[in-house]
Amino acid sequence: MAKKVKDPGFGYKSSKNLKEVLNKDGSSNVVHLNRKFNSNDLYVYCVDLSWWKFFLLIILCYVVLNVFFGLLYVGIGIEQITQSSKSFGSDFLNGFFFSAQTLTTVGYGGISPVGVTANFIAAFEAMIGLLSFSFITGLLYGRFSKAKAALKFSDNLIIRDFKEEKALMFRLMNSRKTVMIEPEIKVTLSISEQDKYGEYQRNYFSIKLEREKIMYLPTIWTLVHEIDESSPLYKYSNEEIKDLDAELYILVQYHEETYSQKVYQVISYDFSNVDFDVKYAPSYSFNDEGYTVLDHEKLSKVEKL
């Protein structure tokens, strides 16, 4: 008989068509209300941004600052940094480019402040530039130095005949060329079902795997959960499993050579991605020189039994 486990932090309450708490990539799917802003959130937000959004944010802030100071130089009189052309557009461009030179502390020398007001604004802008680029440098270091796992999981789960019963399987591999040292995995199954009062409730089960820990992993690992009498999936048919309102929450930890420390990765599966009566196709082969060749595109590939 399947043994229930305590709530891992998701809550027991459920509802019909409930969205998963964790996305497929392990990111949180929780909507926060009335959460107070913390200054540390800005750093976390910038470090977790995708690279293209990060650089887009930097460019946007850079342009906005230069537009602001360019307009400010025009407002106090462009004559305090260069001769006016009597055209707002040309004067603004002169102010904009002077602002860019001041903000980055480049200072080509073609334009320079001559008035007290302009010198005061330029000095203040130079200080903002130094602080801004120091902050950006810190963010770049934080992004590069942040220890991250680089695991790839199969897009699908499979259920197939295994020994005397059936088994639930999925695969994972390291997307880097480093060897995973002592990878360890824990899997929790959440099943939402309607009780006799018509209310939905989550039940949690610890999923027993054929192997939960290995010494090292240079290629690929197929995780196997045998659906025997002790499995929470044992009482369901294949058709019922396909329609089951359930989630697999997977936590993997291993020692990453790149960062010389232990890293973690979380992922979730719903049971709409289950393939039945198939097996995973081989994802590695050997070349003429005797080397093992691992094909990353075959991680989720299946074939008939």
N, C-alpha and C positions, 0 to 999 in steps of 0.2 A: 504494500500500500504506500502511496506517495505521502511523504511527510512535508507538511507545510512549514514555512519559516516565517519569522517576524518581518514586519514591514521594513524594507531597506531605506525608506525615506520618501516614498512616493505617495503614501496614504492608502487606506483601505477603500475609501469611497470611490465609486466609479459611476459612469453613465453610459447610455447608449451612444455609439459612434464617438467614443472618447478619443481625443487626439493623444498620441504617444507623448510621454513626459520627456523622453530623449529622442532627438533626431537620429537618423541613420549614422551620421558621422560622430555621434556622441555629444553634440552640443545640446544645451538645455532648450526645451520648448515651453518653458514656464513663462507666463505673462505676469510681470510684477506691477503691482499698484501701490501708490503712496510710498514708493521707495525714495529715501532722501539721497541727494547727490553727495558724493564724497570726492574730494580732490584726487584721491588715489584712483578713482574710476577712470579719469582721463588717461592716465598712464596705461592702465589695463586695456582700455578701449583701443588706444593707438598701437599697443603691442600685438593685440589679437586681430587687428584689421588685416585683410588680405593685402598683398604687396601693391597691387594696382590702386586700391583705395587709399593706402597709406601715402603713396607718392602724389596721388591726385589731391589729397588733403593738404599736403605740403605746398604744392603749386598754387592751390586755391588761396591758402593763407598768405603766401608770398605776394600774389597779385593783389589781394585785398589790402594788405599793408602798404604796398607801393601806391595803389590808387588813393588811399586815404592820405598819405603824406604828400603825394603829388598835388592833390587838391588843396591841401593845407599850404603848400608853398605858393600856389597860385593865389590863394586867399590872402596871404600876408603881403603879396606883391612879388611877382617873379623876378623883379629887378634886384631883389636881395640875394639872388644866386646867379642870375644871368640877365642879359639884355632882353627886354620884352619884344616879341614879334608882332604885337597888337592882334594876335589871333589866339583865341582861347585854346584851340586844339594844339597848336604848336607850343604854347606856354605850358599846357598840361603835360605834354610829352617830355618837355625839358624837366619839369618837376618830377615826373614819374621816373625818368632815367637817373636823375640826380638822387632820388630816393633809393633806387636800386643800388647805386654805387655806395651810398651811405650805409644802407642796411647791411650790405655784405662787406663793408669796410674796404672795398676795392679802391675807391678814390682815384680815378684816372687823372684828375687835375684840370680837365677841360671846363668844369663848372665848380665853383666853390662859393660858400656863403660869405656875404660881406656885412650883413646887418646883424645886430644883436639878436633880434627875434629869430632870424634864420639860423644863426649859429646855435642858439638854445635848442631849437627844434631838431637840428641835425645831430647835436650831441645826445639828445634824448633818443632819437631814432637809432643811432649807433649802439647805444646801450641795449635797446630792444633787440637789435640784430645779433649782438653777442650772446644775449640770453637765449634767443630763439634757436640759434644754430647749436648752442651747447645742449639745449633740450632735444633737438633733432638728433644730434650725435648720440646722446644717451638712449634715445628710442631705437636708433639703428643697432647699437650694441645690445640692447635688451632683446630685440627681435632676433638677432643672429645667435646670441648666447643662450636663449631660452631653450631648455631641453625639451624636445618633442619626439614622441614616437612616430614612426613612419610605417605603420602597418597597413596592409591592404587586405580587406576581407572579401570573400566571395559575395557577389550580388544576391545570391540565392541560398536557401536552405534546401537540402534534399532529404527525403525519407525513402528508404529502400530496405529490402530484406537483408538481415544481418544475423548470422549464426542461426539460432532457433527462433528469433523474433524479428523485429524491425529496429531500425536505428535512425536517429536524426543526426545529420552531418552538416558541417560548414567548414570552410577552409580559410587560412590566413597565410600571409607571407610578408617578409620585410621588403619594402620598396627600395631600401638602400642596399648597397653592396656589402655592408657590414654583417657580421654574424651576430644573431640574437643570443645573448648569454642568459641561461636559466630563465627562459620564458615560463610564466605561470598564468593560468587563466581561471576565472571564476564566472559561472553563468547562473543567472537567476531568471526564472520563468514567472511572468505575471499573467494570470488568467482572470478576465472580468466575466462574471456570470450573474444572472438574475436570480434572486432568491424568491421564496414563496410569497413575499410581500410586494414583489414587482420592482424592488430596488436592486441596483447593480452594485456589486462589491468585488474588489480585487482579492485574489488569493495568490500567495507567493510560494514558490518552490525552489529549492536549491537543486540545480541540475547536476547529476553525477556524470562525469565524463570518463571515457576509457582511460585517458591520461590527462591530468591537469597540470603537470609540470614536466619539463624535459631539461636536459643539460644545456643544449645549444641547438640553434636552428639556422642552417645556412640556406635552406631551400623553401620548403612549403610544409604546412602542418594541417592535416585533416583532423578536425575535432569530432569525436563520435560519442553520442549519447544513446545507449541501448534502451529501447522502449520495452522494458520488461515489466513485471508486476509491481516493481517499486517506482516506476516512472509515472509522473502525473499525466502523461499523454497516453497511457496504456488503455484507458477506458474509451478512447475516442477512435472512430474510424478515420480513414483517410479523408473522406468527404467532410467529416466534422472538424478535423484539424484544419482543413483549408478555410473553413468559415469561422474558425475560433477567434474570438476577440482576445488575442494574447500577444505578449511581447517577450522577446529574449533580451535581457540586459547583460552585456558581456564586458568584463573588466580584464584587461591584459596588462601585465607588468613584466619588464625584463631589464637587464643591464645593457645600456647603449654605449658602445665603444666610443662613439663620436664625442659624447659629453662626459664620459667616465662616471656615469651615475645611473640610477634606476629611473626609468620613465614609465608612464602609464598611458593607456588609451582605452576609451570607452566607446562602445558601439551598440546599437540595438537593431533587432530584426522584428518585423511583424510576420504573421503567418500567411500573408498574401503572396509571399515570395517563395513558397514551398514547391519544389518539383518532386513528383513521386515516381518511384520505380525507375530511376536512372542512377548513374554513377558519375563521379567526376572523372573527366578525361585526364590522362597524364599531362603534366605541365612541364616536365623536364625530360631531357634526352641527353645523349652523349655525342660529341662531335668526333671527327676523324683523329684529332689529337688526344682524345680520351678525356677532355674536359666536360664537366656537367653544364648543360645549357638550360637555363630556366626561362621559360616564356611567360612573361607577366600577363599577357593577354589571354592566357588559357586558365587563369585562376578560377573563373566561374563557368567554364565550358563543361558541359555534361554530354554523356552519350548513353545509349540504351544498354540495359543489362544484357 
